[in-house]
Amino acid sequence: MNSMKTTRQIGILLSGRGSNFEALADSIDAGRIPNARIALVISNREGAPGVEKAQKRGIPTKVMPSKGLEREAFDRQVAAALHDAHVELVCLAGYMRLLSPFFVSSFPGRILNIHPSLLPSFPGLEAQHQALTYGAKFSGCTVHFVDENLDAGPIILQSCVPIRDDDTAESLSHRILEEEHRIYTEAVCIVLEGRYRTEGRRVLINK
């Protein structure tokens, strides 16, 4: 009987530079996310820097332009590609599309997103700018399960980042990004290892 653990297949969806994709890939390479590999990186935008970064690592990539396609029709294509790659967990890494109910139901409880605010505060775009404009004293980042609503799924992990008086959106974004990279790795491990349970909207972590 083979006692080796099965390698878990992760799919990444991105639209831009792929910073959080790189952080996850680095964590897998370093053994911080054990028994896992990135099976496929998909971008909905041509020329996304994250795709080139994945190709340089030898990770399979697909560019599937979404412009002009109805949401569910596009999501069916993406879901099919992920299933073909035997993906078990989908991680959004700067993916600038709202997922359809069809896609969410195709990977139930197996889609994660990272957002640069302490949700439910400041969902959507330019969260760091929103926090500064509002006068918040703290911001941070959130890893959450994805549902069909914007930045609204159950929260897995959060990290708090104080806002300084001299912060700009860029300086705040930089400090938040460091925390994003840390807690995304931790959240992926928790989910892949099944070290959690849900009670309503609450995700309770088993230590």
Accessible surface in RSA format (square Angstrom, percent):
REM  Atomic radii and reference values for relative SASA: ProtOr
REM  Chains: A
REM  Algorithm: Lee & Richards
REM  Probe-radius: 1.40
REM  Slices: 20
REM RES _ NUM      All-atoms   Total-Side   Main-Chain    Non-polar    All polar
REM                ABS   REL    ABS   REL    ABS   REL    ABS   REL    ABS   REL
RES MET A   1   241.76 125.2 155.01 102.6  86.75 206.5 132.17 112.4 109.58 145.2
RES ASN A   2   117.79  81.2  87.86  84.9  29.93  72.1  40.95  98.5  76.84  74.3
RES SER A   3   110.37  93.3  77.21 103.0  33.16  76.4  52.61 112.0  57.76  80.9
RES MET A   4   158.63  82.1 134.80  89.2  23.83  56.7 107.85  91.7  50.78  67.3
RES LYS A   5   157.89  77.0 134.63  82.6  23.26  55.4  87.00  78.3  70.89  75.5
RES THR A   6   108.15  76.9  92.56  93.8  15.58  37.1  64.26  86.3  43.89  66.3
RES THR A   7    56.05  39.9  49.50  50.2   6.55  15.6  18.51  24.9  37.55  56.8
RES ARG A   8    78.09  32.8  78.09  39.8   0.00   0.0  18.76  25.6  59.33  36.0
RES GLN A   9    31.09  17.4  31.09  22.7   0.00   0.0  10.60  22.6  20.49  15.5
RES ILE A  10     0.76   0.4   0.76   0.6   0.00   0.0   0.76   0.6   0.00   0.0
RES GLY A  11     0.00   0.0   0.00   N/A   0.00   0.0   0.00   0.0   0.00   0.0
RES ILE A  12     0.04   0.0   0.04   0.0   0.00   0.0   0.04   0.0   0.00   0.0
RES LEU A  13     0.07   0.0   0.07   0.1   0.00   0.0   0.07   0.1   0.00   0.0
RES LEU A  14     0.00   0.0   0.00   0.0   0.00   0.0   0.00   0.0   0.00   0.0
RES SER A  15     3.82   3.2   0.39   0.5   3.43   7.9   0.41   0.9   3.41   4.8
RES GLY A  16    26.49  32.7   0.00   N/A  26.49  32.7  26.12  71.7   0.37   0.8
RES ARG A  17   140.83  59.1 135.62  69.1   5.22  12.4  49.57  67.8  91.26  55.3
RES GLY A  18     3.52   4.3   0.00   N/A   3.52   4.3   0.60   1.6   2.93   6.6
RES SER A  19    19.44  16.4  14.21  19.0   5.22  12.0  12.22  26.0   7.22  10.1
RES ASN A  20    12.74   8.8  10.94  10.6   1.80   4.3   0.59   1.4  12.15  11.7
RES PHE A  21     0.00   0.0   0.00   0.0   0.00   0.0   0.00   0.0   0.00   0.0
RES GLU A  22    53.86  30.9  53.86  40.7   0.00   0.0   8.45  16.3  45.41  37.1
RES ALA A  23    13.50  12.4   6.17   9.5   7.33  16.7  12.18  17.1   1.32   3.5
RES LEU A  24     0.82   0.5   0.82   0.6   0.00   0.0   0.82   0.6   0.00   0.0
RES ALA A  25     4.15   3.8   2.59   4.0   1.57   3.6   3.95   5.6   0.21   0.6
RES ASP A  26    65.40  45.8  62.19  61.9   3.21   7.6  17.52  41.2  47.88  47.8
RES SER A  27     3.88   3.3   3.88   5.2   0.00   0.0   0.00   0.0   3.88   5.4
RES ILE A  28    27.55  15.7  17.30  12.9  10.25  24.7  17.30  12.5  10.25  27.8
RES ASP A  29   113.34  79.4  75.13  74.8  38.21  90.4  33.04  77.8  80.29  80.1
RES ALA A  30    64.48  59.3  24.55  37.9  39.93  90.8  36.89  52.0  27.59  73.1
RES GLY A  31    46.36  57.2   0.00   N/A  46.36  57.2  27.69  76.0  18.67  41.8
RES ARG A  32   135.06  56.7 117.37  59.8  17.68  42.1  65.67  89.7  69.39  42.1
RES ILE A  33     2.14   1.2   0.76   0.6   1.38   3.3   0.76   0.5   1.38   3.8
RES PRO A  34    63.29  46.1  51.90  47.3  11.38  41.4  56.41  46.6   6.88  42.7
RES ASN A  35    65.78  45.4  48.65  47.0  17.13  41.3  13.40  32.3  52.38  50.6
RES ALA A  36    11.10  10.2   0.00   0.0  11.10  25.3   0.00   0.0  11.10  29.4
RES ARG A  37   107.87  45.3 107.33  54.7   0.54   1.3  37.82  51.7  70.05  42.5
RES ILE A  38    10.77   6.1   2.84   2.1   7.93  19.1   2.84   2.0   7.93  21.5
RES ALA A  39     6.27   5.8   1.71   2.6   4.56  10.4   1.71   2.4   4.56  12.1
RES LEU A  40     7.91   4.4   7.91   5.7   0.00   0.0   7.91   5.6   0.00   0.0
RES VAL A  41     0.00   0.0   0.00   0.0   0.00   0.0   0.00   0.0   0.00   0.0
RES ILE A  42     0.15   0.1   0.15   0.1   0.00   0.0   0.15   0.1   0.00   0.0
RES SER A  43     0.00   0.0   0.00   0.0   0.00   0.0   0.00   0.0   0.00   0.0
RES ASN A  44     9.57   6.6   5.42   5.2   4.15  10.0   0.09   0.2   9.48   9.2
RES ARG A  45   123.64  51.9 120.10  61.2   3.54   8.4  37.32  51.0  86.32  52.3
RES GLU A  46   133.85  76.8 107.23  81.1  26.62  63.4  35.56  68.8  98.28  80.2
RES GLY A  47    75.39  93.0   0.00   N/A  75.39  93.0  43.36 119.0  32.03  71.7
RES ALA A  48     7.91   7.3   0.00   0.0   7.91  18.0   4.03   5.7   3.87  10.3
RES PRO A  49    67.39  49.1  62.05  56.6   5.34  19.4  66.90  55.2   0.49   3.0
RES GLY A  50     0.00   0.0   0.00   N/A   0.00   0.0   0.00   0.0   0.00   0.0
RES VAL A  51    10.64   7.0  10.64   9.6   0.00   0.0  10.64   9.2   0.00   0.0
RES GLU A  52    96.52  55.4  95.35  72.1   1.17   2.8  30.54  59.1  65.98  53.9
RES LYS A  53    61.79  30.1  58.96  36.2   2.83   6.7  42.59  38.3  19.20  20.4
RES ALA A  54     0.00   0.0   0.00   0.0   0.00   0.0   0.00   0.0   0.00   0.0
RES GLN A  55   102.52  57.3  83.85  61.3  18.67  44.5  30.11  64.1  72.41  54.9
RES LYS A  56   162.81  79.4 123.18  75.6  39.63  94.4  82.33  74.1  80.48  85.7
RES ARG A  57    84.32  35.4  48.90  24.9  35.42  84.3  33.34  45.6  50.98  30.9
RES GLY A  58    64.86  80.0   0.00   N/A  64.86  80.0  35.50  97.4  29.37  65.8
RES ILE A  59    24.74  14.1  19.88  14.8   4.86  11.7  21.12  15.2   3.62   9.8
RES PRO A  60    66.04  48.1  54.05  49.3  11.99  43.6  65.69  54.2   0.35   2.2
RES THR A  61    34.15  24.3   9.09   9.2  25.06  59.7   0.00   0.0  34.15  51.6
RES LYS A  62    96.14  46.9  90.36  55.4   5.78  13.8  43.61  39.2  52.54  56.0
RES VAL A  63    62.50  41.1  36.04  32.6  26.46  63.8  36.04  31.3  26.46  71.8
RES MET A  64    29.45  15.3  25.74  17.0   3.71   8.8  29.45  25.0   0.00   0.0
RES PRO A  65    65.84  48.0  57.61  52.5   8.23  29.9  57.73  47.7   8.12  50.4
RES SER A  66    10.55   8.9   8.54  11.4   2.01   4.6   0.01   0.0  10.54  14.8
RES LYS A  67   200.73  97.9 170.98 104.9  29.74  70.8 122.15 109.9  78.58  83.7
RES GLY A  68    84.10 103.7   0.00   N/A  84.10 103.7  42.52 116.7  41.59  93.1
RES LEU A  69    74.47  41.5  59.22  42.4  15.25  38.3  60.68  42.6  13.79  37.1
RES GLU A  70   113.66  65.3  97.58  73.8  16.08  38.3  72.49 140.2  41.17  33.6
RES ARG A  71   100.86  42.3  96.00  48.9   4.86  11.6  20.01  27.3  80.85  49.0
RES GLU A  72    60.23  34.6  60.06  45.4   0.17   0.4  12.13  23.5  48.09  39.3
RES ALA A  73    44.00  40.5  36.25  55.9   7.75  17.6  41.27  58.1   2.73   7.2
RES PHE A  74     0.39   0.2   0.39   0.2   0.00   0.0   0.39   0.2   0.00   0.0
RES ASP A  75     0.89   0.6   0.89   0.9   0.00   0.0   0.00   0.0   0.89   0.9
RES ARG A  76   119.75  50.3 114.49  58.4   5.26  12.5  41.39  56.6  78.36  47.5
RES GLN A  77    86.66  48.5  77.87  56.9   8.79  20.9  33.42  71.1  53.24  40.4
RES VAL A  78     0.59   0.4   0.59   0.5   0.00   0.0   0.59   0.5   0.00   0.0
RES ALA A  79     2.63   2.4   2.63   4.1   0.00   0.0   2.63   3.7   0.00   0.0
RES ALA A  80    51.99  47.8  45.45  70.1   6.54  14.9  51.39  72.4   0.60   1.6
RES ALA A  81     8.74   8.0   3.72   5.7   5.02  11.4   7.41  10.4   1.34   3.5
RES LEU A  82     0.00   0.0   0.00   0.0   0.00   0.0   0.00   0.0   0.00   0.0
RES HIS A  83    85.79  46.9  75.53  52.5  10.26  26.2  54.35  56.0  31.44  36.6
RES ASP A  84   114.24  80.0  91.37  90.9  22.87  54.1  30.35  71.4  83.89  83.7
RES ALA A  85    26.43  24.3  11.38  17.6  15.05  34.2  21.75  30.6   4.68  12.4
RES HIS A  86   140.50  76.8 129.27  89.9  11.22  28.7  93.70  96.6  46.80  54.5
RES VAL A  87     7.17   4.7   0.00   0.0   7.17  17.3   0.00   0.0   7.17  19.5
RES GLU A  88    51.15  29.4  49.98  37.8   1.17   2.8  27.07  52.4  24.07  19.7
RES LEU A  89     2.59   1.4   2.59   1.9   0.00   0.0   2.59   1.8   0.00   0.0
RES VAL A  90     0.00   0.0   0.00   0.0   0.00   0.0   0.00   0.0   0.00   0.0
RES CYS A  91     0.00   0.0   0.00   0.0   0.00   0.0   0.00   0.0   0.00   0.0
RES LEU A  92     9.65   5.4   9.65   6.9   0.00   0.0   9.65   6.8   0.00   0.0
RES ALA A  93     3.28   3.0   0.09   0.1   3.19   7.3   1.57   2.2   1.71   4.5
RES GLY A  94    42.95  53.0   0.00   N/A  42.95  53.0  36.75 100.8   6.21  13.9
RES TYR A  95    18.38   8.6   0.53   0.3  17.85  46.4   0.03   0.0  18.34  22.6
RES MET A  96    90.39  46.8  62.65  41.5  27.74  66.0  50.67  43.1  39.72  52.6
RES ARG A  97    54.58  22.9  36.59  18.7  17.99  42.8  15.84  21.7  38.74  23.5
RES LEU A  98    63.81  35.5  51.20  36.6  12.61  31.7  54.08  38.0   9.73  26.2
RES LEU A  99     3.31   1.8   1.72   1.2   1.60   4.0   1.72   1.2   1.60   4.3
RES SER A 100     2.98   2.5   2.98   4.0   0.00   0.0   2.98   6.3   0.00   0.0
RES PRO A 101    81.54  59.4  77.52  70.7   4.02  14.6  78.35  64.7   3.19  19.8
RES PHE A 102    55.60  27.8  48.10  29.8   7.49  19.5  53.74  32.6   1.86   5.3
RES PHE A 103     0.31   0.2   0.31   0.2   0.00   0.0   0.31   0.2   0.00   0.0
RES VAL A 104    21.64  14.2  21.43  19.4   0.21   0.5  21.43  18.6   0.21   0.6
RES SER A 105    77.46  65.5  54.33  72.5  23.13  53.3  47.05 100.2  30.41  42.6
RES SER A 106    23.82  20.1   7.64  10.2  16.18  37.3  11.27  24.0  12.55  17.6
RES PHE A 107     0.63   0.3   0.00   0.0   0.63   1.6   0.00   0.0   0.63   1.8
RES PRO A 108    87.03  63.4  72.38  66.0  14.64  53.2  76.15  62.9  10.88  67.6
RES GLY A 109    46.28  57.1   0.00   N/A  46.28  57.1  30.13  82.7  16.14  36.2
RES ARG A 110    79.48  33.4  79.48  40.5   0.01   0.0  40.00  54.7  39.49  23.9
RES ILE A 111     2.26   1.3   1.07   0.8   1.19   2.9   1.07   0.8   1.19   3.2
RES LEU A 112     0.00   0.0   0.00   0.0   0.00   0.0   0.00   0.0   0.00   0.0
RES ASN A 113    20.21  13.9  20.21  19.5   0.00   0.0   0.30   0.7  19.91  19.2
RES ILE A 114    12.12   6.9   1.80   1.3  10.32  24.9   1.80   1.3  10.32  28.0
RES HIS A 115     9.57   5.2   9.57   6.7   0.00   0.0   1.79   1.8   7.79   9.1
RES PRO A 116    28.53  20.8  28.53  26.0   0.00   0.0  28.53  23.6   0.00   0.0
RES SER A 117     0.00   0.0   0.00   0.0   0.00   0.0   0.00   0.0   0.00   0.0
RES LEU A 118    47.47  26.4  43.23  30.9   4.24  10.7  43.23  30.4   4.24  11.4
RES LEU A 119     8.51   4.7   3.69   2.6   4.82  12.1   3.69   2.6   4.82  13.0
RES PRO A 120   120.86  88.1 106.07  96.7  14.79  53.8 108.58  89.6  12.28  76.3
RES SER A 121    54.15  45.8  45.52  60.8   8.62  19.9  15.89  33.8  38.26  53.6
RES PHE A 122    34.88  17.4  30.12  18.7   4.76  12.4  30.87  18.7   4.00  11.5
RES PRO A 123    57.94  42.2  51.91  47.3   6.02  21.9  51.96  42.9   5.98  37.2
RES GLY A 124    19.94  24.6   0.00   N/A  19.94  24.6  13.88  38.1   6.06  13.6
RES LEU A 125   124.59  69.4 111.35  79.7  13.24  33.3 113.60  79.8  10.99  29.6
RES GLU A 126   123.71  71.0 107.31  81.2  16.40  39.1  40.34  78.0  83.37  68.1
RES ALA A 127     0.92   0.8   0.00   0.0   0.92   2.1   0.00   0.0   0.92   2.4
RES GLN A 128    27.84  15.6  27.84  20.3   0.00   0.0   1.95   4.2  25.89  19.6
RES HIS A 129    97.27  53.2  96.61  67.2   0.65   1.7  59.82  61.7  37.44  43.6
RES GLN A 130    56.64  31.7  50.65  37.0   5.98  14.2  29.45  62.7  27.19  20.6
RES ALA A 131     0.00   0.0   0.00   0.0   0.00   0.0   0.00   0.0   0.00   0.0
RES LEU A 132    49.21  27.4  31.00  22.2  18.21  45.8  32.63  22.9  16.57  44.6
RES THR A 133   103.30  73.5  69.38  70.3  33.91  80.8  73.50  98.7  29.79  45.0
RES TYR A 134   174.13  81.3 145.72  82.9  28.41  73.9 103.46  77.7  70.67  87.1
RES GLY A 135    44.99  55.5   0.00   N/A  44.99  55.5  31.38  86.1  13.61  30.5
RES ALA A 136    23.66  21.8  10.91  16.8  12.75  29.0  19.37  27.3   4.29  11.4
RES LYS A 137   147.00  71.7 139.53  85.6   7.47  17.8  92.08  82.9  54.92  58.5
RES PHE A 138   114.23  57.1 103.10  63.9  11.13  29.0 103.10  62.5  11.13  31.8
RES SER A 139     2.48   2.1   0.16   0.2   2.33   5.4   2.33   5.0   0.16   0.2
RES GLY A 140     0.00   0.0   0.00   N/A   0.00   0.0   0.00   0.0   0.00   0.0
RES CYS A 141     0.00   0.0   0.00   0.0   0.00   0.0   0.00   0.0   0.00   0.0
RES THR A 142     0.00   0.0   0.00   0.0   0.00   0.0   0.00   0.0   0.00   0.0
RES VAL A 143     0.00   0.0   0.00   0.0   0.00   0.0   0.00   0.0   0.00   0.0
RES HIS A 144     3.21   1.8   3.21   2.2   0.00   0.0   3.21   3.3   0.00   0.0
RES PHE A 145    16.01   8.0  16.01   9.9   0.00   0.0  16.01   9.7   0.00   0.0
RES VAL A 146    22.25  14.6  10.20   9.2  12.05  29.0  10.51   9.1  11.74  31.8
RES ASP A 147    34.99  24.5  34.11  34.0   0.88   2.1  19.80  46.6  15.18  15.1
RES GLU A 148    74.52  42.8  68.10  51.5   6.42  15.3  15.24  29.5  59.29  48.4
RES ASN A 149    88.68  61.2  82.67  79.9   6.01  14.5  16.04  38.6  72.64  70.2
RES LEU A 150   100.90  56.2  87.11  62.3  13.79  34.7  87.38  61.4  13.53  36.4
RES ASP A 151    21.57  15.1   9.52   9.5  12.04  28.5   0.01   0.0  21.55  21.5
RES ALA A 152    36.13  33.2  26.82  41.4   9.31  21.2  34.52  48.6   1.61   4.3
RES GLY A 153     1.83   2.3   0.00   N/A   1.83   2.3   0.00   0.0   1.83   4.1
RES PRO A 154    33.42  24.4  33.42  30.5   0.00   0.0  33.42  27.6   0.00   0.0
RES ILE A 155    50.28  28.6  42.78  31.9   7.50  18.1  42.78  30.8   7.50  20.3
RES ILE A 156     9.22   5.2   0.42   0.3   8.81  21.2   0.42   0.3   8.81  23.9
RES LEU A 157    30.67  17.1  27.59  19.7   3.08   7.7  30.67  21.5   0.00   0.0
RES GLN A 158    77.51  43.3  46.67  34.1  30.84  73.4  13.95  29.7  63.56  48.2
RES SER A 159    11.62   9.8   5.33   7.1   6.30  14.5   6.42  13.7   5.21   7.3
RES CYS A 160    72.11  54.5  48.47  54.1  23.63  55.5  31.71  80.3  40.39  43.6
RES VAL A 161     8.04   5.3   7.70   7.0   0.34   0.8   8.04   7.0   0.00   0.0
RES PRO A 162    78.02  56.9  77.89  71.0   0.13   0.5  77.89  64.3   0.13   0.8
RES ILE A 163    25.09  14.3   8.74   6.5  16.35  39.4   8.76   6.3  16.33  44.3
RES ARG A 164   140.32  58.9 131.28  66.9   9.05  21.5  41.85  57.2  98.48  59.7
RES ASP A 165   153.92 107.8 111.50 111.0  42.42 100.3  44.68 105.1 109.24 108.9
RES ASP A 166   120.06  84.1  93.36  92.9  26.69  63.1  49.92 117.5  70.14  70.0
RES ASP A 167    19.00  13.3   1.87   1.9  17.13  40.5   0.54   1.3  18.46  18.4
RES THR A 168    71.66  51.0  67.31  68.2   4.35  10.4  66.27  89.0   5.39   8.1
RES ALA A 169    27.20  25.0  23.51  36.3   3.70   8.4  23.78  33.5   3.43   9.1
RES GLU A 170   130.53  74.9 121.13  91.6   9.40  22.4  71.12 137.6  59.40  48.5
RES SER A 171    44.23  37.4  35.44  47.3   8.80  20.3  43.00  91.6   1.23   1.7
RES LEU A 172     0.00   0.0   0.00   0.0   0.00   0.0   0.00   0.0   0.00   0.0
RES SER A 173    32.73  27.7  31.03  41.4   1.69   3.9  22.92  48.8   9.81  13.7
RES HIS A 174   113.71  62.1 109.15  75.9   4.57  11.7  76.99  79.3  36.72  42.7
RES ARG A 175    40.27  16.9  37.71  19.2   2.55   6.1  31.90  43.6   8.37   5.1
RES ILE A 176     0.00   0.0   0.00   0.0   0.00   0.0   0.00   0.0   0.00   0.0
RES LEU A 177    32.88  18.3  32.88  23.5   0.00   0.0  32.88  23.1   0.00   0.0
RES GLU A 178   102.06  58.6  91.29  69.1  10.77  25.6  34.76  67.2  67.30  54.9
RES GLU A 179    43.81  25.2  43.81  33.1   0.00   0.0  10.42  20.1  33.39  27.3
RES GLU A 180    11.33   6.5  11.33   8.6   0.00   0.0   0.00   0.0  11.33   9.2
RES HIS A 181    54.76  29.9  51.21  35.6   3.54   9.1  34.78  35.8  19.98  23.2
RES ARG A 182   127.09  53.4 114.84  58.5  12.25  29.2  72.98  99.7  54.11  32.8
RES ILE A 183     3.84   2.2   3.84   2.9   0.00   0.0   3.84   2.8   0.00   0.0
RES TYR A 184     0.22   0.1   0.22   0.1   0.00   0.0   0.22   0.2   0.00   0.0
RES THR A 185    14.42  10.3  14.42  14.6   0.00   0.0  13.83  18.6   0.59   0.9
RES GLU A 186    72.42  41.6  67.32  50.9   5.10  12.2  29.21  56.5  43.21  35.3
RES ALA A 187     0.00   0.0   0.00   0.0   0.00   0.0   0.00   0.0   0.00   0.0
RES VAL A 188     0.02   0.0   0.02   0.0   0.00   0.0   0.02   0.0   0.00   0.0
RES CYS A 189    14.03  10.6  12.78  14.2   1.26   3.0   6.82  17.3   7.21   7.8
RES ILE A 190     2.10   1.2   2.10   1.6   0.00   0.0   2.10   1.5   0.00   0.0
RES VAL A 191    16.71  11.0   7.47   6.8   9.24  22.3   7.47   6.5   9.24  25.1
RES LEU A 192    18.14  10.1   8.81   6.3   9.34  23.5   9.35   6.6   8.79  23.7
RES GLU A 193    91.41  52.5  58.39  44.2  33.03  78.6  42.04  81.3  49.37  40.3
RES GLY A 194    45.88  56.6   0.00   N/A  45.88  56.6  25.72  70.6  20.17  45.2
RES ARG A 195    76.92  32.3  75.59  38.5   1.33   3.2  40.27  55.0  36.65  22.2
RES TYR A 196    56.71  26.5  42.57  24.2  14.14  36.8  16.57  12.5  40.13  49.5
RES ARG A 197   125.46  52.7 120.50  61.4   4.96  11.8  58.64  80.1  66.82  40.5
RES THR A 198    74.60  53.1  50.19  50.9  24.41  58.2  18.15  24.4  56.44  85.3
RES GLU A 199    89.00  51.1  77.10  58.3  11.89  28.3  37.36  72.3  51.63  42.2
RES GLY A 200    77.81  96.0   0.00   N/A  77.81  96.0  46.45 127.5  31.36  70.2
RES ARG A 201   142.58  59.9 131.53  67.0  11.05  26.3  79.86 109.1  62.72  38.0
RES ARG A 202   158.17  66.4 152.50  77.7   5.67  13.5  59.88  81.8  98.29  59.6
RES VAL A 203    16.35  10.8   0.15   0.1  16.20  39.0   0.15   0.1  16.20  43.9
RES LEU A 204    35.31  19.7  33.17  23.7   2.14   5.4  35.31  24.8   0.00   0.0
RES ILE A 205    39.73  22.6  17.77  13.2  21.96  52.9  17.77  12.8  21.96  59.6
RES ASN A 206    62.27  42.9  56.50  54.6   5.77  13.9  27.49  66.2  34.78  33.6
RES LYS A 207   213.76 104.3 150.73  92.5  63.02 150.1 131.24 118.1  82.52  87.9
END  Absolute sums over single chains surface
CHAIN  1 A    10618.4       8322.1       2296.3       5773.5       4844.9
END  Absolute sums over all chains
TOTAL         10618.4       8322.1       2296.3       5773.5       4844.9
